[in-house]
Every structure is written in C-alpha cells, then in structure tokens.
C-alpha cells in the first residue's frame, strides 16, 4: 500500500456544524479512500502545522506528497522545501500579481507539481497544464426520499458571499412561486439541517456567479432534487447536469416553473447523473489515476526523499 502524505486535510467533521466547501470536499475525499487497498491517506491537519520542519518530518518516507492547503504553499516555498507531487484541488486561482504569492505560483515551483482542479475556469495562468479531477458525494448516505411531499424551492448558501449572488435570489423571489410550492432560504446551516430539508425540497436554485464544485447542488441531486443553475457554470463542465438557464432572474423563474411541472422526470434525471458521474467511487478513481501517473514518472524527476520501492 502506498502512503500519501496529505498536507492540510482535516479530520472528518461532525454533521451538526457548518461545513463550507473546504470541509465538504475534505469529507468526501477521505470517505472515498476510507477502505482503499492501494493508497493510505496519512493526514497532517492544517492546524497542526507550525513550521516547515513539521511538514518535512511528516513527508519523510512518503510515496506521494499531496498538498491540499494553498496557505502552505508560501511556507513551503520560502523554507526551500521541494514542490509537492500533487497540489490541489484549490479554488484560489493564482494570478501573477497576487500580493506576494507570485513567488511560489511559478513554473519553477508551483507548476512543477501535478496541479489538479475541479474545472478549468479556476485556472487563470496555465489551464492547459492542469489535471481535472472528479469530485463525488456520498450516494450511499444521500438517497431520494419518495415518501415526503415536496414543497420548497430552496436557495442555500452564505448570503454575504459574492460568488453566491444572493441579490439575484431576491429578484427571483419577487415573482410568485409555482402553485403548491414556496420559496425557502437557508443560510448558516449545519450539514444535517441541509440534508433534512432536502427531504421536502422540490428544486434547489443555484444563482452562483462561479463555483469550484458546489457540493450542496450535487448532494441535492443525489437526493433526487433537481438543480437550476446558470448556463456555463464551471466553464461548461455541467452541461448535462441539472437545468441550465440564462443568467437573468426571469430565466431562473422559467426554469423553476418548468422543473416543478415535470418534477418526477427531473428527479430521476438528477439522481442518475450523480450515480453515473459523481459518486465517491468516481472520485477515488479520478484521484488514484493522478497518483498512479505520479508514481510512474521517472524517479529522477520526482521530489527527492520519496521512496519508489514497493512495500
């Protein structure tokens, strides 16, 4: 079994707290490799890192070093540490004038790694040089509830976060909801609260300007809840998922009404899309492909200090 030194990960959090995108991704990633027989995730949580020496000690003897926390890039670079084998997926897009980060966001350090992203739209400098990976959600835990009546047209997210565009949701709500349905806003929620309310939800509305993955949308689809979002989100990678509309409130209203009138069809479609593309098994295989490629590169080109011997 190969040891992956995973820097910046966090212990799987409880469901009765607010997660956010990073914790949700971390949960799914660890679950995907929980019972894996090929790769062992050895996790160094970000709050346990004080110095570069902590990272060096942790990485000693690892087969693969995978850096998940962008904040550690500066620490590793300034301390003269080698580039990790894998970096990402990170949502922060490096730009050349990014207030001091340009030192490590360079071809000579950052991009020596296999940089992974969830979509090309995140990568502003070298989109042709990154690897896309598949994210997944827990389809064994999250399943359609066919017994509970559906009434909510749900928007979930942080009201004050620019990316979520809460203002557009307010405009959408100015128009009456389809007969038999009501608008619902959920902000500052725990994971369990969100999962519970999905049981009564007919449609999730995603007004985001941009998204890395939008975990809550795929969790909804895993529960058989269709999602209405803007055309072109994630650089067009979601063309077959959900219901795509133009980025104006009236288009969202039309999409919501259409889905509510054809709810059974779109509920089945939502669940099937996740089963076909975004399970934890898909996620595991996608990351494992990256790890395999790293391991089969010329050892002389890999970061010094890593073993290439079979266990």
Residue pairs with C-beta under 8 A, 6 or more apart in sequence:
1 37
1 38
1 39
1 40
1 311
2 38
2 39
2 40
2 63
2 64
2 291
2 295
2 311
3 39
3 40
3 42
3 61
3 62
3 63
3 64
4 39
4 40
4 41
4 42
4 62
4 63
4 64
4 65
4 66
4 291
5 42
5 44
5 58
5 59
5 62
5 64
5 65
5 66
6 41
6 42
6 43
6 44
6 66
6 68
7 44
7 49
7 55
7 58
7 59
7 65
7 66
7 67
7 68
7 69
7 72
7 84
8 44
8 45
8 46
8 49
8 67
8 68
8 69
8 71
8 72
9 26
9 29
9 30
9 41
9 43
9 44
9 45
9 46
9 68
10 22
10 23
10 26
10 43
10 45
10 46
10 47
11 43
11 45
12 26
12 27
12 30
12 31
13 19
13 23
13 26
13 27
15 190
15 191
15 192
15 195
16 190
16 191
16 192
17 190
17 191
18 188
18 189
18 190
18 191
19 27
19 190
19 191
21 91
21 212
21 213
21 215
24 191
24 215
24 216
25 89
25 135
25 213
25 215
26 68
28 135
28 136
28 137
28 138
28 215
28 280
28 283
29 283
29 287
30 41
30 43
31 138
31 280
32 136
32 280
32 281
32 283
32 284
32 287
33 39
33 41
33 284
33 287
36 284
36 288
38 288
39 64
39 288
39 291
42 58
42 62
44 54
44 55
44 58
46 69
46 71
46 72
48 54
49 55
49 72
49 75
51 79
52 75
52 76
52 79
52 81
55 72
55 75
55 76
55 81
56 81
59 65
59 305
60 305
61 307
62 306
62 307
63 295
63 306
63 307
63 308
64 85
64 86
64 291
64 294
64 295
64 306
65 84
65 85
65 86
65 303
65 306
66 84
66 85
66 86
66 87
66 291
67 73
67 76
67 84
67 86
67 87
67 88
67 113
68 88
68 89
68 90
70 90
70 92
73 87
73 101
73 104
73 105
73 110
74 100
74 101
74 103
74 104
76 83
76 84
76 104
77 103
77 104
77 109
77 110
78 103
78 104
82 303
82 304
82 305
83 109
83 110
83 112
83 113
83 303
84 113
84 303
85 113
85 114
85 294
85 302
85 303
85 306
86 113
86 114
86 115
86 116
86 290
86 291
86 294
87 110
87 113
87 114
87 115
87 116
88 115
88 116
88 117
88 130
88 133
89 116
89 117
89 118
89 122
89 133
89 135
89 212
90 117
90 122
91 118
91 122
91 212
93 122
93 123
93 124
93 125
94 101
94 102
94 105
94 110
94 124
94 125
95 105
95 124
95 125
96 102
96 105
96 125
98 105
103 109
104 110
105 111
105 125
107 126
111 126
111 129
114 131
114 290
114 293
114 294
115 123
115 126
115 129
115 130
115 131
116 130
116 131
116 132
116 133
116 287
116 290
117 123
117 130
117 131
117 132
117 133
118 132
118 133
118 135
118 212
118 213
118 234
119 132
119 212
119 213
119 234
119 235
119 237
120 127
120 130
120 132
120 235
120 237
121 210
121 234
121 235
122 212
123 130
131 290
132 237
133 283
133 286
133 287
133 290
134 277
134 278
134 282
134 283
134 285
134 286
135 213
135 215
135 218
135 278
135 283
136 218
136 278
136 279
136 280
136 281
136 282
136 283
136 284
137 215
137 218
137 219
137 222
137 274
137 278
137 279
137 280
138 222
138 280
139 222
139 274
139 275
139 279
139 280
140 280
142 195
142 198
142 219
142 222
142 223
143 222
143 223
143 224
144 223
144 224
144 267
144 271
145 198
145 199
145 223
145 224
146 224
148 199
148 200
149 200
150 181
150 200
150 201
150 202
150 263
151 180
151 181
151 182
151 200
151 202
152 181
152 182
152 183
152 184
152 197
152 200
152 201
152 202
152 203
153 177
153 178
153 181
153 182
153 183
153 184
153 201
153 202
153 203
153 205
153 256
153 260
154 184
154 185
154 186
154 197
154 198
154 201
154 203
154 204
154 205
154 220
154 225
155 166
155 169
155 183
155 184
155 185
155 186
155 204
155 205
155 207
156 185
156 186
156 187
156 189
156 194
156 204
156 216
157 164
157 166
157 186
157 187
157 208
157 216
158 164
158 187
158 188
159 166
159 185
159 187
160 166
162 209
163 208
163 209
163 210
163 211
164 207
164 208
164 209
165 207
165 208
165 209
166 207
168 207
168 249
168 252
169 185
169 205
169 207
171 249
172 183
172 205
172 207
172 249
172 252
172 253
172 256
173 183
174 249
175 249
175 250
175 253
177 183
177 256
178 256
178 257
178 260
178 261
180 260
181 202
181 203
181 260
184 197
184 201
186 193
186 194
186 197
189 197
194 216
194 219
195 219
195 223
198 204
198 219
198 220
198 223
198 225
199 223
201 220
201 223
201 225
202 225
202 226
202 259
202 260
202 263
203 225
203 226
203 227
203 228
203 256
203 259
203 260
203 263
204 216
204 217
204 220
204 225
204 226
204 227
204 228
205 227
205 228
205 229
205 252
205 256
206 214
206 217
206 227
206 228
206 229
206 230
206 233
206 242
207 229
207 230
207 252
208 214
208 229
208 230
208 233
210 233
210 234
211 217
211 233
211 234
212 234
213 234
214 229
214 233
214 234
217 227
217 229
217 242
218 274
218 278
220 226
220 227
220 270
221 227
221 241
221 242
221 270
221 271
221 273
221 274
221 278
222 271
222 274
222 278
223 271
224 267
224 268
224 270
224 271
225 267
225 270
226 242
226 243
226 259
226 263
226 266
226 267
226 269
226 270
227 241
227 242
227 243
227 270
228 242
228 243
228 245
228 252
228 255
228 256
228 259
229 238
229 242
229 243
229 244
229 245
230 244
230 245
230 246
230 247
231 244
231 245
231 246
231 247
232 244
232 247
233 244
238 244
240 273
241 270
241 273
241 277
242 270
242 273
243 255
243 258
243 259
243 266
244 255
245 251
245 252
245 254
245 255
259 266
294 302
295 308
299 306
299 308
302 308
